[in-house]
């Protein structure tokens, strides 16, 4: 079994890829305190490839994933392209899920895909500091909640955002 230390970022490639690129820019900027081990660095899954070939590459990434970040924009609820499959795979593998609302909402809202309605998830706004905090802390909280059979949508209190200067 592979060592799981990667962060898998899923998003609607048609509308939300710029937010993923912004996360990559934060990661490479020496003046910003943002870092994650990107599962997408493991291999290349191209849109021009056959669906099964792409899914095989994505499966390999998921096998190395410790935390799953879902960027939720206006179209994500409809689970375009591979997003639904990626979410289903994360759920099946019991990978902790962080839902990042691109609209700035700090809790679960109506744009969240319905597949996550009765699942253990954490919801945060799209901001470098809170995303980093969630990546660093949600996995241990997730497994504590999972062990206690708690299935719900969680979000950080306002005091957490304030402590981070947000």
C-alpha positions as a Python dict, from the first residue, in 0.01 Angstrom:
ca = {
    (1, 'X'): (0, 0, 0),
    (2, 'X'): (142, 339, -95),
    (3, 'X'): (235, 597, 162),
    (4, 'X'): (-52, 847, 178),
    (5, 'X'): (81, 1200, 209),
    (6, 'X'): (-70, 1372, -93),
    (7, 'X'): (-345, 1630, -128),
    (8, 'X'): (-585, 1561, -413),
    (9, 'X'): (-755, 1871, -551),
    (10, 'X'): (-1074, 1817, -754),
    (11, 'X'): (-1253, 2090, -947),
    (12, 'X'): (-1468, 2161, -1250),
    (13, 'X'): (-1199, 2188, -1517),
    (14, 'X'): (-1418, 2404, -1738),
    (15, 'X'): (-1483, 2684, -1488),
    (16, 'X'): (-1273, 2648, -1174),
    (17, 'X'): (-923, 2554, -1290),
    (18, 'X'): (-797, 2910, -1229),
    (19, 'X'): (-852, 2859, -855),
    (20, 'X'): (-643, 2542, -868),
    (21, 'X'): (-370, 2734, -1051),
    (22, 'X'): (-386, 3002, -782),
    (23, 'X'): (-330, 2734, -516),
    (24, 'X'): (-26, 2616, -712),
    (25, 'X'): (102, 2976, -730),
    (26, 'X'): (63, 3014, -351),
    (27, 'X'): (260, 2692, -310),
    (28, 'X'): (552, 2808, -524),
    (29, 'X'): (569, 3162, -381),
    (30, 'X'): (848, 3179, -121),
    (31, 'X'): (673, 3472, 50),
    (32, 'X'): (359, 3271, 125),
    (33, 'X'): (313, 3011, 395),
    (34, 'X'): (120, 2759, 187),
    (35, 'X'): (226, 2409, 98),
    (36, 'X'): (79, 2071, 15),
    (37, 'X'): (202, 1753, -151),
    (38, 'X'): (7, 1766, -475),
    (39, 'X'): (-129, 1429, -590),
    (40, 'X'): (-149, 1568, -943),
    (41, 'X'): (233, 1571, -954),
    (42, 'X'): (235, 1189, -961),
    (43, 'X'): (129, 1146, -1323),
    (44, 'X'): (-46, 1311, -1615),
    (45, 'X'): (-412, 1247, -1699),
    (46, 'X'): (-499, 1424, -2021),
    (47, 'X'): (-849, 1514, -2137),
    (48, 'X'): (-764, 1371, -2480),
    (49, 'X'): (-705, 1025, -2330),
    (50, 'X'): (-974, 760, -2307),
    (51, 'X'): (-1193, 774, -1997),
    (52, 'X'): (-1058, 449, -1849),
    (53, 'X'): (-701, 565, -1902),
    (54, 'X'): (-775, 892, -1721),
    (55, 'X'): (-950, 708, -1437),
    (56, 'X'): (-652, 474, -1399),
    (57, 'X'): (-421, 774, -1355),
    (58, 'X'): (-663, 938, -1111),
    (59, 'X'): (-691, 610, -914),
    (60, 'X'): (-313, 604, -874),
    (61, 'X'): (-326, 959, -739),
    (62, 'X'): (-608, 867, -499),
    (63, 'X'): (-411, 569, -370),
    (64, 'X'): (-148, 817, -248),
    (65, 'X'): (-397, 1069, -110),
    (66, 'X'): (-425, 1171, 255),
    (67, 'X'): (-673, 1458, 207),
    (68, 'X'): (-922, 1543, -70),
    (69, 'X'): (-991, 1910, -148),
    (70, 'X'): (-1299, 1984, -357),
    (71, 'X'): (-1315, 2332, -507),
    (72, 'X'): (-1685, 2417, -534),
    (73, 'X'): (-1794, 2676, -786),
    (74, 'X'): (-2126, 2754, -947),
    (75, 'X'): (-2130, 2437, -1164),
    (76, 'X'): (-1974, 2182, -927),
    (77, 'X'): (-2312, 2079, -784),
    (78, 'X'): (-2383, 1917, -1119),
    (79, 'X'): (-2063, 1710, -1091),
    (80, 'X'): (-1927, 1785, -1435),
    (81, 'X'): (-1686, 1550, -1613),
    (82, 'X'): (-1489, 1344, -1360),
    (83, 'X'): (-1578, 1532, -1041),
    (84, 'X'): (-1857, 1294, -935),
    (85, 'X'): (-1632, 993, -991),
    (86, 'X'): (-1351, 1160, -793),
    (87, 'X'): (-1588, 1231, -502),
    (88, 'X'): (-1724, 875, -507),
    (89, 'X'): (-1370, 738, -505),
    (90, 'X'): (-1268, 960, -213),
    (91, 'X'): (-1576, 847, -19),
    (92, 'X'): (-1514, 480, -96),
    (93, 'X'): (-1151, 510, 15),
    (94, 'X'): (-1256, 710, 325),
    (95, 'X'): (-1030, 1000, 237),
    (96, 'X'): (-1115, 1311, 445),
    (97, 'X'): (-1290, 1572, 229),
    (98, 'X'): (-1248, 1948, 253),
    (99, 'X'): (-1508, 2140, 53),
    (100, 'X'): (-1371, 2480, -47),
    (101, 'X'): (-1642, 2729, -142),
    (102, 'X'): (-1518, 2957, -416),
    (103, 'X'): (-1798, 3205, -337),
    (104, 'X'): (-1650, 3289, 5),
    (105, 'X'): (-1911, 3105, 214),
    (106, 'X'): (-1756, 2946, 525),
    (107, 'X'): (-2010, 2664, 571),
    (108, 'X'): (-2206, 2420, 354),
    (109, 'X'): (-2421, 2597, 99),
    (110, 'X'): (-2652, 2506, -189),
    (111, 'X'): (-2363, 2473, -439),
    (112, 'X'): (-2222, 2165, -264),
    (113, 'X'): (-2280, 1848, -469),
    (114, 'X'): (-2574, 1649, -328),
    (115, 'X'): (-2358, 1335, -319),
    (116, 'X'): (-2199, 1490, -7),
    (117, 'X'): (-2529, 1566, 171),
    (118, 'X'): (-2501, 1282, 421),
    (119, 'X'): (-2123, 1257, 436),
    (120, 'X'): (-1859, 1369, 683),
    (121, 'X'): (-1704, 1683, 529),
    (122, 'X'): (-1543, 2010, 628),
    (123, 'X'): (-1652, 2333, 453),
    (124, 'X'): (-1429, 2640, 430),
    (125, 'X'): (-1403, 2952, 216),
    (126, 'X'): (-1144, 2993, -58),
    (127, 'X'): (-860, 3157, 130),
    (128, 'X'): (-499, 3046, 154),
    (129, 'X'): (-476, 3050, 535),
    (130, 'X'): (-794, 2857, 609),
    (131, 'X'): (-724, 2604, 334),
    (132, 'X'): (-375, 2542, 476),
    (133, 'X'): (-519, 2512, 827),
    (134, 'X'): (-777, 2260, 703),
    (135, 'X'): (-518, 2057, 511),
    (136, 'X'): (-301, 2044, 824),
    (137, 'X'): (-582, 1960, 1069),
    (138, 'X'): (-890, 1802, 912),
    (139, 'X'): (-757, 1446, 866),
    (140, 'X'): (-713, 1383, 1240),
    (141, 'X'): (-1050, 1546, 1320),
    (142, 'X'): (-1215, 1346, 1043),
    (143, 'X'): (-1100, 1014, 1184),
    (144, 'X'): (-1211, 1114, 1536),
    (145, 'X'): (-1558, 1202, 1404),
    (146, 'X'): (-1567, 887, 1190),
    (147, 'X'): (-1475, 666, 1488),
    (148, 'X'): (-1761, 825, 1683),
    (149, 'X'): (-1997, 753, 1388),
    (150, 'X'): (-2060, 1125, 1339),
    (151, 'X'): (-2170, 1202, 987),
    (152, 'X'): (-2223, 1570, 926),
    (153, 'X'): (-2102, 1879, 749),
    (154, 'X'): (-1855, 2066, 968),
    (155, 'X'): (-1713, 2414, 943),
    (156, 'X'): (-1471, 2619, 1150),
    (157, 'X'): (-1605, 2869, 1398),
    (158, 'X'): (-1558, 3239, 1335),
    (159, 'X'): (-1290, 3239, 1607),
    (160, 'X'): (-1073, 3009, 1393),
    (161, 'X'): (-1090, 3252, 1103),
    (162, 'X'): (-1016, 3543, 1337),
    (163, 'X'): (-716, 3360, 1486),
    (164, 'X'): (-583, 3321, 1132),
    (165, 'X'): (-633, 3691, 1065),
    (166, 'X'): (-930, 3644, 834),
}
